[in-house]
Amino acid sequence: MSGLPTYVVEAKRRLTRHASALVEGYSPAVPIDHVMRSLVEIRDGVVLEILRHAVESRYGTTVDWSRDCALVALGGYALEEVCPRSDIDLLLLVRDSERPAAEELAGRFFRDLYDTGLSVGHALRSPRECCRLAAEDAEILTSLIEPRLLWGNRELLDDLLSRLAVVVRKQRGRLVRAVLEARHEERVKYGDTVYLLEPNVKRSPGGLRDIRLLHWLSYLTASKPQTRVPALEIVPAELHPLLTDARAKLLRIRTFLHVRSPNTNDVLTRAMQLRLAEELAVQARPGLIPVECLMQDYFQTTEDVLRAVRVAETAASSVSRVGRLVDRLTGHRLPGGFFAGIRGLSATSSGRKRLEQSPAAILEFLELAQLYDLPIEPETRLFLLKNGIQPAACDVESLRKQFLSLLQIPTRLGQSLRLMHELRLLEQFVPHFARARGLIQFNQYHKYTVDEHCLLAVEQAARLVHEDGLLGRVYRAVEEKHILHLALLLHDLGKGTPCDHCETGKSIAQTVAARLGLGRGETERLTFLVHRHQLMNHVSQRRDITNPQEILGFALQVGTPELLQMLYVLSAADLQAVGPDAWSQWKGKLLETLYRATQGYLADEEDDRTREHYLPTVKNAVMRLASSHPQRRRLEKQIAALPASYLRTTDPPDIIADLELLRSQETLAPCAVRFQYDETCDTLHVVVATRESVAAGIFHRLVGALTGRGLEILSAHIHTLADGRILDRFRVRDPDFVDRPPQERLHEIEQAVKRSLGRSGKAEPRFRRVWNSLAMQKHDMSTQKDRVEIDTHSCDTATIVEVFTADRRGVLYTIAKAVFDLDLEVTRAKIGTYLDQVVDVFYVTDKQGRKIVDPARLLHIRESILATLKTHRDRD
């Protein structure tokens, strides 16, 4: 702190002492207003002390500078809603004539304030300038709505507020739209749903920002010009206590995060959820652990806030008389007291009476919105949410045909199901949805709660009705869309129970099928889709889907082309609804490949690489490409000797390129490397040509080289040719580049590969240490137990070893090295990383190329890999 003025050093010490005392004595049970008041007082004192020194340094003690300017607190600081690591926003308000003289003062003041360690947002403006900018920028406008005078001339602040009221009165409609649009964009950026597994307490939907939005809208829509924010007139008085309670809860959680979390981004992470539940001594409820109870209460709070916001947004955006007249002239009446207009589907007075009294009318209304492809008019939506239905009034047996009819229509299906969920009507048809409301999924793979994930999965499938690709064509061909959509709605409802969620889901599907009166065939198809909803993703990502035996086994499990269609769509929609990082073009291509191959068996529609005639066909194609090659005879001999596993996984032009690579390796020690970028999947093929004699354990060495350079291995095919030469093909993703890696990067990878095969077998590769909080949190939060499963039935030529473990630095290399140490040969590998979980699948044989079936050796393999993983976990 050398070089800083004494008063700045002292202010910095005061803030540090206060922060230390707060952390030492903090408990989330302490009243939040007491904590915030303490934080505001220390900040106010420091700000005013620094300002006093800045004024005296510039003007001495004889000039009363407070007559010509005012220091104003803005935002949460103005409202005294300050958490330990909150920014403070300050406005130095001056008259236009004093602006030049104030700039020197402002520079000194804000610089010294920054040196105290406070995070400060600041501006120097006149009242006229503030109002001009507020009319142009919604963020500036909302920051000025609720200011607090810290020091100086109150008349300046009153002048600002009077001018601002005039601006609002003249441009009310445009400013309301601007504020709503800005908040909508922020919600989308921070999750666009209440039911995020790791919500941002301030900015996610239903968070603190939405509570402030209610105050802003009350100000902007007040009937008379206001110089102060009125009470929450824009929402019914009965909601005020709920909002007061929500504010206290959310501020308490935000303060807890600022005190306990290493991050400052206001995100309630899984680690912090566990700690908060523990410190608050949250009690478990039947079937739910404390942290699940905590988060269900949190989601209920934010859902209540968001419902109040919907009321306010509807009131603030109310249509003028002219707009209503246009709506009536251009729209048309529908049976049952409903009206289709430019604002959406609404209910007349008679229609509202029906909606209030009859669940059947609600389903009729929702189905009309789907058939006419109309949004639900906001005022009618609010009427439904306010008046709703009583569960006792819902006779499921008489309504189930309506519900199934609604599920058959893709258009705006998500809109209908979400409103039914809000009304607690959906759980009348699917009782298990009540338990899934706000139920967290305690892993790093999913981004949303169970109920939100299931609803998103239905929406992802329904969007396919307009898609041009294979998925869209298959979806449109599905006749029983009500079964497909119902399966998506049910597929994860078994989570949060002691049993495997697929097994529990099977029972749920049978129960719901009986409740909805489904026929025997429909029940069987629904039960299969829910029970085996992971099957297609697992086979496509963990198995060799060019192996005819694998495809045949999968086809036998599915059974019919119709079920395959539904399972294909369900698998894609499920994966897309997990979160933005779960779906990729590569995974989509794997699913498509598996679908086409299986369809060939079930419907005899398409030829593919699993057909017996494929091998002669591809050999002939390669021979034709080699016919004009200078080394034609040599290539023809090599082509004839290529193994079937290689021919099934490699296109003819790539085979020629690989054979050229093998030839070039003869003059390059220890290996030759080529790269091929796949734009359709944003992946990179790394092909390595070498010889068995170059080094022991070539596979794990290459794995170490590639992962050590930060590459994510997606799959690997290892081919040993008859003359001892080796072709290893890796498909990888490079997280350092969003497109084709540059030549310098490829050279770096190539050198790493060559070093790995040339160094001593005892030297281990170095892996990147990722210094970020998310990586550390994944490590700390993973509940994945190490597991090794061995399959000796699915493949005739190799034993399949599946390894399930937590994602850690260098874990793939550790597994590959363990496989080598067990004297196993890897012929194929499928690598899957799901944020905090790793599923690595190896097709292995013994050193003589034989499948391993001896029970004692299989047990030894399993126990050895588990022991290696434990050592790696302890060391890491």
N, C-alpha and C positions, 0 to 999 in steps of 0.2 A: 504493500500500500504506500510505498515511498513515492513522494511527489504529489500526493493528494493533499488538499487543504485539510487542516485539523478537523473542521466541522464535518467534512465528508467522511473522514475516517471514523469519527465518533458516531455518526449516523449509521454507518455500515455496521459498527459493533452493536449498536442498539437493536438493529434488525436481526443480527445473528443471534444475540442473546434471547430475543423474543421467540425466534424460530426454534431454538434449542429447547426453551422452556415449554413451548407448545407441544413439540414432539414428545418430550419426556412425560408430560402430564396428560397426554391426549388419550381419550377414549371415545369411540363412536357413540357412546351413550350420553355424552355431555350435550346439553342443549345447543343446537347449532347457532342460534342467534347470539349466544354468549361468545362462542368462538369467533364468529364473524365480527362482532363489535370490537373485540380485542384487536383483531387484525386491522380493522379500519382505523382505530385510534392510533396505533403505532405508525401506520402509513401517513395518516393526516399530519401527525406531529413531525415526521421526517420531511414530508413535502413542504410544509410551511416553514420549517427551520432552514431548509436549503433555499427556499424562495427569499426569505429574509436576508440571508447572506448575499444572494445574487443582487437584490435591490440595493442593499447598502454598499456593495462593492462598486456598483455602477453609478449610483446617485447620492451616496452618503445617507445620513439620517435626517437631513433637512427637507428633502423632497417627499411629499406624500404621493407616491406613485399609484397608490390604490384608487385614486380618483379617476384615473385614465384607463384602467384595465381591470380585468376580473379573471381569477383562476377558477376554472370550473371542472368538476369531476364528471366523467361520462360513463355510460355503460354500467356494468356490475359494480364498479367502484362507487359510482354515484348513488346506486341503490343500496349500498352497504352490504352487497352480496359478494364478499371477498373470501376466497379460499387461500390457503397458504402460498400457493405458487401462481396465483392469478396475476395477470397483467393489470396495470392501472392506466386508464386512459384520461388524459388531461387536455383541456383546451384553454389556451391563454387568449382571452377575448379582449380586443382593443378597438378603439375608434379608428376609422379609416385614416384620420389625420395623424394618429400616433403610431401607425404601423412601422415606419422606418426606425423610429427610436426604440421600439419594443423588440426589434429583431436581435439586437445585441444582448439585451437582457434575457431573451428566450434562449439564445445559444448557450449562455453561461449557466442558466438555471437547469435546462434539460441535460446538459453535459454532466453537471455535478450530480444530478439526480440519478442518472445512469450509473455513475461511478459508485453509488451506494449499494448497487447490486439489484435494485428494483428493475423489473421489466416494464418499460414505460412506452405507451403510445401517446404521441403528442402532436399538437397543431397550434399555430398562431394565426388567428383569423379575426375579421370584423363581423358583427352581426349580419351585415348585408352579404358578405362573402359566404358565410355559413348557410344562409338561406338559398343562395344561388346554387351552391353545391348540393344541398339537401334535395332540391327539386330535380337534380340530375342523377343522384346516387341513393339507392334505397338504404344502403348500409350507413351512410352519413346521416340520412334522415332519421333513422331509428336511434342512432347514438345521441341525437340532440333532443329526443322527446322527453327524457327524464334526467335532466342535469341537476347537479348539486353545487351550490356556490361554496368554495373553500376560502376565498379571500378576494377583496376588492370591491368594486362598485356594483351593487345589485342592480342599479338601473340599466347597466349594460346587458346583464342577463335577462332582465325583463323586456328590454328592447328586442333581444334575440327571440324570445318566446312569442312576443306579439307579432313580429314579422313572420315567424314560422307558422303561426295560426292562420295568417292571411294566405300564405302559400298553400296550406292544406285546404282551406276553404275553396280556393279557386281551382285547385287541381286534384280534388279529393279522389275521384274515380281512378285516375291514372296512377296516383301515388299508392292507393290500396293495391292495385294490380301489381305494381312494381315490388312492393313489400312481400306480397304473397308469392310472386314468382321467385324472388330471391330466396325465400325460405324453402320453397319447393326444391330448388336446385341444391340447397344445402342438405336437405333430407335425402335426396337421391345420392349425393356424394357420400353421406354417412350411413347408408344402408337401406333407405327407402322402406323400412318396415320396423315396427316396434319389436318384433321377435328376432333380434340379432343375439347370437350367443355371447358376443362381446360388444355390448352397446357403448356408444359414446354418451356419457351421462348428460353432456351439455347439448350436443348437436344432433344426435339421432332422433328419429320421430318420437314424440312424447316426452322429450327431454326438457331441460331448463330453458332452452331457446324457445320452445313452443309456449311455455308459460309466459315468457316475455312478449311473444307475439300477440297474446291475448290483450296485454296492456297497450301495445302499439295500435292494434285494431280498434280498441276502445277509444283511443285518442283520435285516430284518423276518421272515425265514423261518428263522432259526437255531433249532435245537431247544431250546437253553437260553437264558434271559435273558442278554443281552449288555450290557456297558458300553462295549465298543469294537467297531468294525466288524470282522467276521471276514474271512478271505481270501475270494476269489470262489468260495465253495463251491457256489454255485447253478449254475455252468456247469462243464462238464468241464475237467479240468486241461489237456488238450491245446489248449484255446482261450486259456489265459492268456498265452502268448507273443504270440499274434496281437493280443490286446487291449492288451498293453503297447506293442507297436509302433504300433498304431492311436492310442493316447493320445499318444505322442510326435509322430506325424505331424500330428495335428489341432491339438495345442498349438503346434507349430511354425508351421503355417499361420495360426492365430489371432494369434500374436505378429507374424508378418509383416504381417498386415492392420492391426494396431494401430500398427505403425511406419510403414508405407508408404501406407496408405489414408487419404483425408480423412474417411472415415466411421467411426463407432464402432459399427456395427450387426452386426459379425461376418459380413457377407455377402461371399462370395468372388465378386466381380463379374467380368465378362469382362475388364475392364481389368487387374484384379489377377491374374487367371489368366495373362494374357500376361506380366506383369512377373515373377510368381513362376517361371514356366517359364524365363524368361530368366536370372534370378538364380541359379536352381538348375542352370542349364546342362543342362536336360532334353534328352535325345537323341531325335531323330525315329525312328520305327519305320516299316517299309514301309507306305506308304499313309496315314500319319498324321503330322501336324506336331507339334512338341514340346508345344504347349499341349493338343492332343487326347490325347497320351500322358499328360501330367500329370493331366488330368481323368479319364481311364479308370482310372488308378491310384487316384485319390481315390475314385471311385465303388466300386471294388473294396474299398477299405478300409472305407467306410461300410456297404457291403453285408455285409461280414464282421461288423461290429459289430452290425448289425441282426439278423443271423442268431443271434448269441449272445444278444441280447435276447429273441428269440422262444423260445429254449431256456429262459431264465430265467423269462419270463412264464408259460410252460406249467408249469414246476415250481412257481412261486409260486401258481398258480391251480389246482393239482391238486385233483381232485374227491375228496370223502370217500367212505368205504365205502358210506355210505347213498346218496350220489349215484350211485355206480356201480350199486347195486342197483336204484334207480329207473330208471336208464337201461336196464338189462337187462329190467325188467318192462314198460316202455312201448315199447321198440324192437322191431325184428324183424330176423332174419337174412336176408341176401341171398346169392345164389349166388356162389361163388368165394372164400368166407371173409371176406365184408364184412358190416358191421352198421350199420343205420340207427337212430340213437338221438337223444335230445333234444339231445345235444352235437354232433351232426353225423354224417357218414359216417366210420366207423372200420374198421380191419382186425383180425381175430382173429389168433391166432398162425399159423394156416395161411395166412390172407390176407397177412400180413406176409412170410411166406416167398415167396409168389408175387410180391409187389411187389418184393422184393429181387432176384429172379432174372429177371423178365420185364417188358420194356417194354410188352408187350401187356396185362399185368395192370394196369399203371399207367394206360394209356389206358382200360381197362375201368372202373377205379375212378373216374377223373375223369368219365367219361360217366354213370355211375350217380349221382354227386353232382349233375350237371346235370339228369338226368331226375327225380330226387327233390327237386330244389331244396334241397340240403343243404350247409351249410359242411363243410369237411374238419376232422374232429376234431383238435385241436392236437397230441396225442401221435402220431397217425398221420402228420401232416404232418412233425413233427420226425424221425420214423423214416425217412420218404422222403428228407428233406434230408441225413440223416446217412449213409444207406446207398446211396441213389441208384442209378444204373446206369452201366455202362461204355459209352461210345459204340460200341465194337466189338460190343456185344451187341444193337445196334439194327438190325434188318433192315427198312429203310424200305419196301421193296416189299411185304412181308407185312403192314405196319402202316398203310399209307396209307389204306385204306378206313376203319379205325377213326378215324384223324385227321380225315378229311373228315366222317365222321358226327358227331364231336364239334363240328366247326365249324358244323354245320347247326343246332345247338341253342342258342338265345340265352341261356337261363337259366344263370347263373353261368359263362358262357363265359370271362369275364375271370379268374375264379379258376383255371380249368383252364390257361389259357395262361400266366398268371403263374407258376404252380407248374412248368409245363414249362420255362419260361425259367430259373427258378432251378436246376432239375435239369440244365440244358444239354440237355434232350430236345427242346425246340422247334427248336433249330438243326440237329437231325438231319433234320427235315422241310424246314426253311427254312435252309439253310447260311449265308445272308447275314445272318441274325440274330446270328451270333457276332461279326461285325465291328461291328454296330450297338450292341452292348452298351456302355452308358456313353459313346456317341459324342456329343459336343456339337455343337449347331447354332449356328455362330458368327454369330448375328444377334440383334437385340432383339425379333424377332417371336415366336419360340418360347420357351416357358418350360422345356421338358423336353428330355431327350436323345432321340435318334432312336428307340431301342427303347421308351422309356417313352411317347413320343408315339403310336407305332403301337399299343401295347397299350391306351392310353387311348381311341384312336379306335374300336377294336373295342368297348370297354365302352360308349362313348357310343352307338354304334349299337344294341347289344343292349338298352340301357335303353329304347329306343323301343317295345319289345314291349308295354309297359304305358301308352304315351302315347295320349291321346285325339285329338290334333290331326292335321293332314294328314300330318306326318312319320310319326307312329305308324301311321296307316292304310296309308301307302305301304310302310313297313317290313314290316308284317305280311303285305302282299300279295306281297312278294318271295319267289319260290319257291326260287331258288338262293341261299339265305342262306350256304351254305358258300363260294360264289364271292365274295359281297359281303364277308364277314368276312375271307377270305383276301386280297382286294384291299386292305382296310384294314391288314392286317398287313404287307403288302409295300410300300405306296404310297410311303414315304419311305426305303426301304432303299438307294436309289441315291445318297443324300447322302454327302458326304465323298469323292467320286471326282472326277477332273478333268473329267468330262463332265457335261452337264446331267442332273440327277437323274431327270428324267422319262424321258429316253432310256435311261439306265442301268436304271431301273426296268422299262422295257419288256423288256429282255433278261433281267432277274431273273425277271420274271413268266413268261416263256417257259420258262426253266430249271426253275423250281419246278413249273410245270404238267406238264412232262415227268416230273419226279421223282415227282410224285403221281399220274401216270397219268390226267390229265384228258383228256376227249375233245376233239375239234377245236373244237366250238362253245364248250365251257367255256373252253378255252385262249384263244380269240379274245376272249371277254367279259372274262376276267380281265386279259388284256393291255391291252385298251382302257381298262378302269377304272384300272389302275395308270399307264399311259402318259398318259392324259388326266385324271388325278384333279383337276387344277387348273382344267379347262375351265369347269365350271359356275360356280364362284366368280368366275372372271375375267370371264365374260360378264355375270353378274348385277351385278357391282360396277363394271365398266368400260365397259359398252355400254348403248345406249339400248334397253331391253327392251320398249319400247312400239312399236318400229319393226318392222313385219312382216318386213322383209328380214333383220334381225338374228336374229329368232326362227327364220325358215326356214333360215338358214345354220347355226344351232346344231342344229336338228332334223335336218338332213341329216348332220351330223357324228355325232350319237348313233345315229340309224337306227331303233331299235325302242323301243316303250313299256317293254319289260322292262329294257333298258339304261338308259333314262331314270330308271326307278324306282331302280335301284341307284346310279346316278350322283348322284341327288338326295340319297339317304341318306348316301352316302359323302362328299359335299361338306359336308353339315351336320356329320357326325360329325368329319371332319377339322378343320373350323374350331373346333368346340367343344373339341377336344383340344389345340389350340395353347396355350391359357392363358385365364385368366378375362377378359382384356380383348379377346380376339379375336372372340368371338361377341356379337352384339347382336340385339335384336328387329328392328332395321332390316335387318340382313343376312339374317336369317331370312325377313323379308317379301320381300326381293328374290329369294331362292332360290325361295320359294313362287310368286311371280308368274311367274318364268321357267319353273318346272315346269308350272304350269297352262297357260301360253301354248303351250309346246312339246307338251304332251299333246294339246292341241287339234289340232295338225298331225299327230301320229303316230297318235293313236287316234280322232280326230274325236269327242272326248267332251264338250268344253266350249267355249262361246263365250268370247271375250275381246277385248281392245282391238285385237288384231292382225287381226281379221277385217274384210273389206271392208265388211260391212254395219254395222260399229260406228259409223262417222262419221255416216251419216244418223240412226242411232238416237240418238246422243248429242245431235245438233242438235235433233231433235224433242223430246227430254226437256228441253233448255234452253228451247226455245220455249214449252213448256207452263208452265215455271216463270215465264217472262216475260209470260205472257198477261194476268196481272192487275196488272202493273207500270204505274205512271203514265207511264213513258217507254217503253211497249211497242214502238212503231214504231221508235224509235231503237235499242233493244236488238236488235230483229229484224234490222235492217240490219247491226249489228255482229256478231251471231252468224253471219250468212250469210258474212261475210268472214273469220271466224277461221281461222287456218291449221290444217291437219290435225295438225301436230306438237303444237300446243297442245291440241286437242280430245282427242288420245289420252292426254295426261298429266294431264288435269284433270277432276274430277268435276263434273256439272252444277250443283250448288249453289255450288261454288267459282267456276265460270265467271260466274255472276250476280254474285257478290261481287267478282270481279276487274273486271267491266265497271263496276260501281258505283265501284270504286276509280279506274278510268280517268276516269270523269266527275268525281269529286271532285278529281282532279289538275289539272283545268282552272283551278281557283281556288287551287291550292296550288303554289307554286314552291319548289324545282325538281322535287319528286316527291311522291307519296303512298305511304304504307307501311301494310300490314296484316299481322297475325300470326295464325297458327293453330297451336295446339299439338296434336300427335298423341300421345295417351296410349299407343296400342298399341306405338309405336316409341320413345317418349320423345324425340321430335324436334320441332323448331319450323320451321314454314314461314314464310319471310319473303318477302312479295310486294311488289315495287316497281313502281309505275306512273310512267312519265316519258315524255319525248319525245326523239327523236334530237338535236334542236337544243339541248337543255339543256347538253350537254358532250360532248367527244370522249372515247372510251374509257370508256363507261359501265360495261361489264362489269368491267374491272380496277379501276375506282374502287370499285365496290360490293364486290368481293372484298377490297380493302384495308380498307374500312370494317368489314366483318363480322369478318374475321380479326384486325383491329386491336383489336376489342373482346373477343378471346379465343374467338370462336365457331369451331367445327370445321365446315367446309362439307362436306356429304356429296354433294350433287348440285345442279346448276343447270340450269334451262331458260330460254333467252333467246328471246323472241318479239317480232319486229318486225312490227307491223301495217301495213296498206296505207297508212294516213294518216300514217305516221311516228311513231306512238305505240309505246311499248315496255312490255311486261310481262315482268319478270324474276322467276322463282320460284326461291328457294333453299330447300333443306332443310338445316337445320343442327342441330348438337348443342351445347348450352351446358354446358361442364364445370363451371361455377360453381354449377349447381343440379341436384339429383337429380330434380326434378319440374318442374312448370310454372313458368317464370320469372315473378317478380312484375312488377307493372305498372311499377315504377321501372326495372327492368332493360330492359323493352321500350322505354320512353321513351328510355333511354340509347342503345339500338341505333338507334332511329329518328332521333335527332339526329345520330348518327355518319353514317348513310346520307345524310341531307340535306346535311351539311357536305361529304361527299365529292363530291357532284355540284355544289356551289356554289363550291368553291374553285378556285384556279388549277390548270391541268393539270400544272404543274411541281412542285407540292407533293406529297410522298409521305407516306403515313400512317405513324403510329408503331405499332410492334408491342410487345406485352408482352415483357419479358425475364423468363424464368422462372428465378429464383434457387434452384435446388435441384440436388443432386448427381446425381440421375437424369438430368435434362435435360442436364447437362454431360457425363455419361458417355455418353449416347446420341450426343452430338455427337462426342466423342472416339473412340468405338468403332465408328462406322458404317463398314462396308466397302463400302457400296453405291456403285457407280460410276454417274455420270450416264449416262443412256441415253435416246435419243429414237427412237421407232419410228413410222412413218407407214404407214397402211393406206388404200389407195385402192379396195379391192374390196368391203368389207363394207357400205358404204352408198352408195346411188345419188346422194344429194343433197349429201353433204359428205365432206370428207377427215378421217380420224380421226388425230389426233396424240396419241400416248401418251408421257408424260414420266415417267421413273423417276429418282428422286434421293433423297438423304438428307433427312430432315426437319430443317428449320432455320427459325428465326424469319423470317417474312415470305416464305418460298419460294414459296407459292402466288401471292401478289401479284406477285412477280418474274416468274413464268412467264406470268401473265395479261397483265402489262404488255409482256413480250416479244412475245407473240402480237399485241397491239394495234400495237406498233411495226412489225410485219411486214405491216401493212395487211390483217390477217385479221379476219373476223367470226366470233365464237363463237356457235353456235346451241344447243349443249348441252354440258354438262360433267359428268363423274363424278369425284369426288374421293375418293381412298383414302389413309389414313394408317395404317401398320402399325408403330406404335411408333417405329422408327428409319428407316422407309422410306416414301416418298411415291410413289404412282402416280396421276398426274392425266391424265385423258383429255378431249380437247377435240374436238368436231365443228366444223370450221371451213370457211368458204368465202372467196372473195375479196369485195371491196367490192360487186360486182354480184350476189352471192349464188350464184356458180358454184362447183362443185366444182373443186379444184385437182389437176391430174394431170401438169403439166409437170415432167419429172425435174429440170431445172436449178433450178426454183423450190423443189421439194420438198427438194433438197439444201441450198439456201440456208436454208430454214426450219429444218431439222435443225441445221445448223452454227451458226446464229444463237442458237437456244435453248441449245445446249450452251455456247456462249461466254458467254451471259448467266449460266448456272448457275455456270460457273467463276468469273466475277467476283463473284457473290454469295457463293460458298463462300470465296473468298480474303478478301473484305471482312468476312465474319462470323467 
